[in-house]
Structures are given as C-alpha cells and as structure tokens.
Amino acid sequence: MKSRTRRTSLFLTCALGAGLVALNAAPASAAPQAAPEPGVYNLLNEERGLQCLAGRSNNTVTIFNCIDSYTDQYWRLEPLPLAGYFRFRNVHTGKCLAMSGWGNGDRASGYECIDSYNDQWWKPEPTLASNAYQLRNHKTGKCLVAREKNGRATQYDCVLNYKDQWWNFFHRGSSSRA
C-alpha cells in the first residue's frame, strides 16, 4: 500500500510539475519576420505619420508626405553579397542611400552607388511591430531615423522601442518606375 501511495504521489508531483512548466513556458510565436524581397518600395516611417523617405536631386534625403506620383519616394531594394544587407537605390535620382558621418544626428544623403562603399549597405532588422524594420547601416552600426516631419533623415544609436527608427516597406513592384 505504501508503495502504491508513493507511486501515486510521484505521478501527481510529476504531472503538477509538467503543468507548471507548460504554464510558465514562453508562448509560441510566429515564424521570425523575413527581410523584404528585392523590388521597389516606399519606405514609410512609423513615428512620423507614415511619411515617406525621399531622395532629392540635391543629394538630400528627407521625410515627406507620401505622394504616389513622386518617384523620389521610390527606393529599389538591391541585395548585396553580405547576407541580410541591401542597398537602397532611389528610383528618381539613381543614387544610393548613404551615411557619410559616424555620429548620432549625422544626415543621410544620396550618393553615387558604389559596391565597395559600405556606408550604402543597410540591414533591415525586425522591430516590435509587425512589418516594420529598423535600418542598420553597416559602416556606422547606427539606424536610420526620421526625427521630425518634413525633416532630414539622420542616424542614431539603434534602440528597438524608438518608433522614429521603424520603417514600413510598401511594395511598389519590381521595376515599375525605374
């Protein structure tokens, strides 16, 4: 009888322990967010009312209201040999999104696309929001930021919960306006 009580007690202890482990286990999550596919996109900033990244003819990169007919707001996402990194080529200017400085607040610019210039290499990293990414620059390790509406795009230390670093990719096609 004693042996049977011990077995029952052991069984109940194991069952209770397994139940507690199941309750404390992390919830199942969806598959990791994949990087966007190559193609043409509007890059919309989460914090700035979903304004678009725009590459101007004078090499400035700004945040502006999204307007379908403004091809300076269209960016071609081109994969690079380094896994996970892309180059963003502006459809209107043909120039690439680049970071020339190293510091927080340094401005992004459009520059002639040169494969070996790693200031033009960007890695989209998933954020806390679905379908939003931080864009980390390979050269500086900092993220692209939209500090103010209708302002210049800059860089800053990557902080996951800073929504001014969250970018949504709105697919415009593979080459529709290039």
Phi, psi and omega in degrees: 000318179300319180296319180294320179296318178298315180297317179296316179297317179296317179299313180296321178297315179295318180296316178296317178298317179296321178296318179294320177299317180297321179291325182272351181295149177297143179296148177296137180244163178291167178301149180305145180293125180280154175293153177300153177279155174304145181158192180253133186222155157270140174254110185256132180272130183298315186282332186264038177065031181057043171284157185263148171284131183232137176256111184274159181297335181271019177076002176279153176238120187236175173247129185211159176306135181288125178228120186308322185280354180272097183289349175289353177261007179255131182234130177271122179272113183244121180293148178247164181299331179283121186308130176087352182259148180224162170248141177252107180260125180287131183293323183286313186265338186077002181267159183258148176294124186222157173238116181269334181259174183252343191268163172298135180090351177295143187276143172283155179214169172263135182217154176311132183286118179229121187308321185278355181275099185284359171283354177257006181261127184231141178244114174288121180243130182303146177251190178287341180266145177291140177067017175242148183228152162269145178252103183268128179278134183294317184293313188262338185075004181261166184254149177290134187230143170249093185288328183211154176298142179057027180251186178278147173280135181229188175235157179203160175310137181289120176231118191304325184266011175273105185291343176288356175256004182266124182239132174259140179259115177257110187292128180251354181126182182271324180201026189301329185236013183278000000 
